[in-house]
Amino acid sequence: MPVFSLDEALIFPHPVLREPDGLMAVGGDLSPQRLLLAYRWGIFPWYHSDQPVLWWWLAPRLMVRPQSVHISRSLHRILKQNRFRLTINQDFNGVIRHCSTIERKGQESTWIVPDMIRAYQALHDMGHAHSVEVYEDDTLAGGIYGIMLGRIFFGESMFSLKPNASKVAFVHLAQYLAERGFEWIDCQQDTPHMRSLGGELIDEEMFLSILRNNQQYIPF
């Protein structure tokens, strides 16, 4: 099956036309309009600095219901200690830049290249991209950022400079979303870390249904 080459037209192929590994298309740009169109279809960009923009659609998809996040006993103890101070949208740039530089097991370089940082900062300025910050002693210790569309929060990346800081950020985000009627958090990748927080695999048909039925706008 051919990989689609994008031009200036704001259009994507249907997800059923993806490659077996999830690759959907190559090229295009990271304009706010293209990114928002992509996320409405559950498509996301992921590439390295020596590559063109690559667009992906993965299924089965790991997702979490905000009201069903799993909090382990050890994480519950950490939350009760009130070691961390949490904020929302107070340092989006700091969160995304830490996510771009944090070392990750099995990865030699980051996909959060400078063009991606600029693109998501623009979405944040427009009110579509959001962050949760975790502070310890007034120092940024962890965080998470992503895109909000309708009743879905599309998680992009998280980081920890202190043990469990990203889990604390995720729990805080989930509680905030649940209180406001959000239905799902999209985790994109199937990882043990997200499974430990309550992630469940959603098959292709159900994922497309979730995308269709949860596009109504909810203020963040």
C-alpha positions in Angstrom: 0.0 0.0 0.0 1.5 3.4 -1.0 2.4 6.1 1.6 0.5 9.3 0.7 2.6 12.4 0.0 0.9 15.6 1.3 1.1 19.0 -0.3 -0.4 22.3 0.7 -4.0 20.9 0.6 -5.5 20.3 4.0 -6.4 16.7 3.6 -5.4 13.3 4.9 -6.1 9.8 3.6 -8.6 7.7 5.6 -7.0 5.8 8.5 -7.8 2.4 6.9 -5.3 3.3 4.2 -2.4 3.4 6.6 0.7 1.1 6.5 0.8 -1.9 8.8 3.1 0.0 11.1 0.7 2.9 11.3 2.4 5.3 8.9 -0.2 7.4 7.2 1.4 10.1 5.1 4.6 12.0 4.5 5.1 15.8 4.1 2.8 18.8 4.5 3.5 21.2 7.3 2.8 21.7 11.0 0.3 24.6 10.6 -2.3 24.8 13.3 -5.0 24.1 10.8 -3.3 20.9 9.6 -2.5 19.7 13.1 -6.1 20.2 14.3 -7.5 18.4 11.3 -5.0 15.5 12.0 -6.1 15.2 15.7 -9.7 15.1 14.8 -8.9 11.9 12.9 -6.6 10.6 15.6 -3.6 11.2 13.4 -0.4 12.6 14.9 3.1 13.7 13.7 6.2 11.8 14.8 9.6 12.1 13.1 13.2 13.0 13.7 15.2 16.0 12.6 16.7 14.2 9.6 13.3 13.1 8.3 10.3 14.8 6.6 7.1 15.2 8.6 5.7 11.7 9.2 2.0 11.2 10.1 0.8 8.2 12.0 -2.5 6.5 13.0 -2.2 3.6 15.4 -4.8 1.0 16.3 -5.5 -0.7 18.5 -5.1 2.5 20.5 -4.2 2.8 24.2 -6.6 5.1 25.9 -7.7 6.0 29.5 -11.0 7.1 30.8 -10.3 10.1 33.1 -12.6 8.8 35.8 -11.0 5.3 35.8 -7.3 6.1 36.3 -5.6 3.5 38.4 -3.8 4.9 41.4 -1.5 2.4 43.1 -1.0 2.3 46.8 2.5 3.8 46.5 1.2 6.6 44.2 -1.7 7.2 46.6 0.8 7.7 49.5 2.8 10.2 47.4 -0.3 12.1 46.6 -1.2 12.3 50.3 2.2 13.7 51.1 1.5 16.9 49.2 5.1 17.1 48.2 4.2 18.6 44.8 2.5 21.8 43.8 0.4 21.5 40.6 -0.6 24.1 38.0 -2.3 24.1 34.6 -1.1 26.1 31.6 1.4 28.1 33.7 4.6 27.0 31.9 3.7 25.2 28.6 7.0 26.1 27.0 8.9 24.7 30.0 7.0 21.5 29.9 7.4 20.8 26.2 11.1 21.8 26.3 11.8 19.4 29.2 9.9 16.7 27.3 12.2 17.3 24.3 15.4 16.9 26.3 14.6 14.2 28.8 16.5 10.9 28.2 14.2 8.0 27.3 15.1 4.4 27.3 15.7 3.0 23.9 15.6 6.3 22.1 18.7 8.0 20.8 17.1 11.3 19.8 13.9 13.2 20.4 10.9 13.5 18.0 10.1 16.9 19.7 12.2 18.9 17.3 12.3 22.7 17.2 9.6 22.9 14.5 7.3 20.8 16.7 8.0 23.0 19.7 7.0 26.1 17.7 3.9 24.4 16.3 2.6 23.2 19.6 3.4 26.5 21.3 1.2 28.2 18.6 -1.6 25.7 19.4 -1.2 26.6 23.1 -1.4 30.3 22.3 -4.7 29.6 20.4 -6.1 27.6 23.4 -5.9 24.1 21.9 -2.7 22.7 23.5 -2.5 22.5 27.3 0.0 21.5 30.0 0.1 20.4 33.6 3.1 21.4 35.6 4.4 19.7 38.8 6.7 21.7 41.1 8.8 20.6 44.0 10.2 23.5 46.0 9.2 25.9 43.2 11.3 24.0 40.7 9.6 22.3 37.7 9.9 18.6 38.5 7.5 17.0 35.9 4.7 17.7 33.6 2.5 16.6 30.7 1.2 18.3 27.6 -1.3 17.5 24.8 -4.1 18.7 22.6 -7.7 19.1 23.7 -10.5 18.6 21.1 -14.1 18.0 22.1 -14.2 15.5 25.0 -10.8 13.9 24.2 -7.4 15.0 25.5 -4.7 13.7 23.1 -1.7 13.3 25.3 1.6 14.1 23.5 4.4 13.7 26.1 5.3 13.8 29.7 8.5 14.0 31.7 9.8 13.5 35.3 12.9 15.1 36.9 11.8 13.6 40.2 10.4 10.1 40.8 6.7 9.8 40.1 6.3 13.5 39.1 4.8 12.6 35.7 2.4 10.1 37.3 1.2 12.9 39.7 0.8 15.2 36.7 -1.3 12.5 34.9 -3.5 11.9 37.9 -4.1 15.6 38.3 -4.9 16.0 34.6 -7.3 13.1 34.7 -9.2 14.4 37.8 -9.4 17.9 36.1 -10.8 16.3 32.9 -13.3 14.1 34.7 -14.7 17.0 36.6 -15.4 18.8 33.2 -17.0 15.9 31.4 -14.2 14.7 29.3 -14.5 11.0 28.1 -11.1 9.9 27.1 -7.3 10.5 27.3 -5.5 9.3 24.2 -2.1 7.8 25.0 -1.1 7.1 21.4 1.6 4.5 22.3 1.0 1.3 24.2 3.5 1.4 27.1 3.7 -0.3 30.5 3.8 3.1 32.1 0.4 4.1 30.7 -1.0 0.6 31.3 -0.1 1.0 34.9 -2.3 4.1 35.1 -5.3 2.4 33.6 -4.7 2.4 29.9 -6.8 0.0 27.8 -6.5 -1.1 24.2 -9.3 0.2 21.9 -9.7 -1.5 18.6 -9.9 0.3 15.3 -13.7 0.4 14.9 -14.3 1.6 18.4 -11.5 4.2 18.2 -13.1 5.7 15.0 -16.5 5.7 16.8 -14.9 7.5 19.8 -13.4 10.1 17.5 -16.8 10.7 15.7 -18.8 10.9 18.9 -16.6 13.1 21.1 -15.9 16.1 19.0 -18.3 18.5 20.9 -16.5 21.5 22.3 -15.9 21.6 26.1 -14.0 24.6 27.6 -10.7 23.3 29.2 
